[in-house]
Amino acid sequence: MPFKVIRKLSPRRSQLAQKWFLRPFGAVMHDPSLWRLDRHGAAMALAVGFFMAWMPVPFQMALAALTALVIRVHLPLAVAAVWVSNPVTTVPMFYIAYRMGLFLLGGETGDFAMELSMDWLAAEWLRVWRPFLLGSLVMGIFTATLGYFALDLMWHWALVRKFHRIQAAGRRRKSRELLNR
């Protein structure tokens, strides 16, 4: 069940309260909605984290945490979901974002010759920034939406399975009682 996995991996509020860098947020950090693990809050937190993972900005985890604080969703899951973007996946994600932006803007790739210099980076940035930022925004929205509905559907499926197991156990108990009469 997603609930058990998320709860097991989430840090405890008491552990985070001891961190020196979180002390300024002490009053806000004790808001129960940031720690309550319900279906909507978890799905929204996952969406926040996935969206921020696609944004080409520094401090993605801090932005995800601030967004989770503002919209009052499960804070640890929002921060953890940002790690979809990590040192291994960042380059492919940025390439996909760039290609998506090119597709949406109707641009062409052109020749690509990489050179490790600031001049090359400045010249290429002027050429790729529009498709790259548009692609990042579109992919962020797409994966956030996909993550929200996927987690919501998994959670629903787990609840339905649990309900059916409880019903089946009740039917078995009733049939045993009838047989024992």
C-alpha positions in Angstrom: 0.0 0.0 0.0 1.4 3.4 -0.9 0.6 4.8 2.5 2.9 2.3 4.3 5.8 2.9 1.9 5.6 6.6 2.1 5.2 6.6 5.9 8.2 4.3 6.3 10.5 6.5 4.1 9.3 9.9 5.6 11.4 11.5 8.3 9.7 12.0 11.6 8.6 15.5 12.7 10.7 15.2 15.9 13.8 14.3 13.8 13.4 17.4 11.6 12.7 19.7 14.6 16.2 19.0 15.8 17.8 20.3 12.6 19.4 23.7 13.0 18.5 25.0 9.5 14.8 24.3 10.2 14.5 26.2 13.5 13.4 29.5 11.9 10.4 27.6 10.5 9.5 26.0 13.9 5.9 27.3 14.2 5.1 26.5 10.6 6.7 23.1 10.7 4.3 21.9 13.4 1.3 22.4 11.2 -0.4 18.9 11.1 -1.4 19.2 7.4 2.3 19.1 6.5 2.7 15.7 8.1 -0.7 14.1 7.6 -0.5 11.4 5.0 -3.8 11.4 3.2 -4.6 10.5 -0.4 -5.0 14.1 -1.7 -2.1 15.5 0.3 0.3 12.8 -0.8 -0.8 13.1 -4.5 -0.4 16.9 -4.4 3.0 16.6 -2.7 4.2 14.2 -5.4 2.9 16.6 -8.1 4.8 19.5 -6.4 8.0 17.5 -6.3 7.8 16.3 -9.9 7.0 19.8 -11.1 10.0 21.3 -9.3 12.3 18.5 -10.5 11.9 19.8 -14.1 12.6 23.4 -13.2 16.1 24.4 -14.2 16.8 26.4 -11.1 19.0 25.9 -8.1 17.5 24.9 -4.7 14.7 22.8 -6.1 14.2 21.0 -2.8 13.8 24.4 -1.0 11.3 25.6 -3.6 9.3 22.3 -3.3 9.4 22.7 0.5 8.1 26.3 0.3 5.4 25.3 -2.1 4.4 22.4 0.2 4.2 24.9 3.1 2.1 27.3 1.1 -0.4 24.8 -0.2 -0.3 22.6 3.0 0.6 19.2 1.6 2.9 16.4 2.8 6.2 18.1 3.2 8.6 15.1 3.2 7.1 13.6 0.1 7.2 16.9 -1.9 10.9 17.3 -1.0 11.8 13.7 -1.8 10.0 13.7 -5.1 12.4 16.4 -6.4 15.1 13.7 -6.4 13.7 12.4 -9.7 16.1 15.0 -10.9 19.5 13.9 -9.7 23.0 14.0 -11.1 22.3 10.9 -13.3 18.9 12.0 -14.7 19.4 15.8 -15.0 21.1 15.8 -18.4 18.5 13.5 -20.1 15.7 15.4 -18.5 17.0 18.7 -19.8 17.5 17.2 -23.2 13.9 16.0 -23.3 12.7 19.4 -22.1 14.7 21.1 -24.9 13.4 18.7 -27.5 9.8 19.2 -26.3 10.2 22.9 -26.5 11.6 22.7 -30.0 8.6 20.5 -31.0 6.1 22.9 -29.5 7.8 26.0 -31.0 8.3 24.3 -34.4 12.0 24.9 -34.3 14.8 22.8 -35.8 17.7 21.3 -33.9 20.5 22.4 -36.1 24.1 21.5 -35.8 25.4 20.8 -32.3 29.1 20.9 -31.5 29.9 21.1 -27.8 32.8 23.1 -26.4 33.6 23.6 -22.8 33.9 27.3 -22.6 31.8 30.3 -21.3 31.7 31.8 -24.8 30.1 28.6 -26.2 27.7 28.4 -23.3 26.6 32.1 -23.7 26.2 31.7 -27.5 24.2 28.4 -27.2 22.1 29.7 -24.3 20.8 32.5 -26.5 19.8 29.9 -29.1 18.2 27.3 -26.8 16.7 29.2 -23.8 13.1 29.6 -25.2 12.6 25.9 -26.2 14.4 24.7 -23.1 12.3 26.8 -20.6 9.1 26.0 -22.4 9.9 22.3 -22.5 10.8 22.4 -18.8 7.5 24.0 -18.0 5.4 21.6 -20.2 7.3 18.5 -18.9 6.9 19.7 -15.3 3.2 20.1 -15.7 2.9 16.8 -17.5 4.8 14.7 -15.0 3.1 16.5 -12.1 -0.3 15.7 -13.5 0.8 12.1 -14.3 2.3 11.6 -10.8 -0.8 13.1 -9.1 -3.2 10.8 -10.9 -0.9 7.7 -10.7 -0.6 8.0 -7.0 -4.3 8.8 -6.5 -5.2 5.7 -8.6 -2.7 3.5 -6.7 -4.1 4.7 -3.4 -7.7 4.1 -4.6 -6.8 0.6 -5.8 -5.1 -0.2 -2.5 -8.2 1.0 -0.5 -10.5 -1.1 -2.8 -8.3 -4.2 -2.3 -8.3 -3.6 1.5 -12.1 -3.2 1.5 -12.6 -6.4 -0.5 -10.3 -8.3 1.9 -12.3 -7.1 4.8 -15.5 -8.1 3.2 -14.2 -11.5 2.3 -13.0 -12.0 5.8 -16.4 -11.1 7.1 -18.2 -13.5 4.7 -15.8 -16.3 5.8 -16.5 -15.6 9.4 -20.3 -15.6 8.9 -20.1 -18.9 7.0 -18.1 -20.4 9.8 -20.6 -19.2 12.3 -23.4 -20.7 10.3 -21.6 -24.0 9.9 -20.9 -24.2 13.7 -24.6 -23.8 14.6 
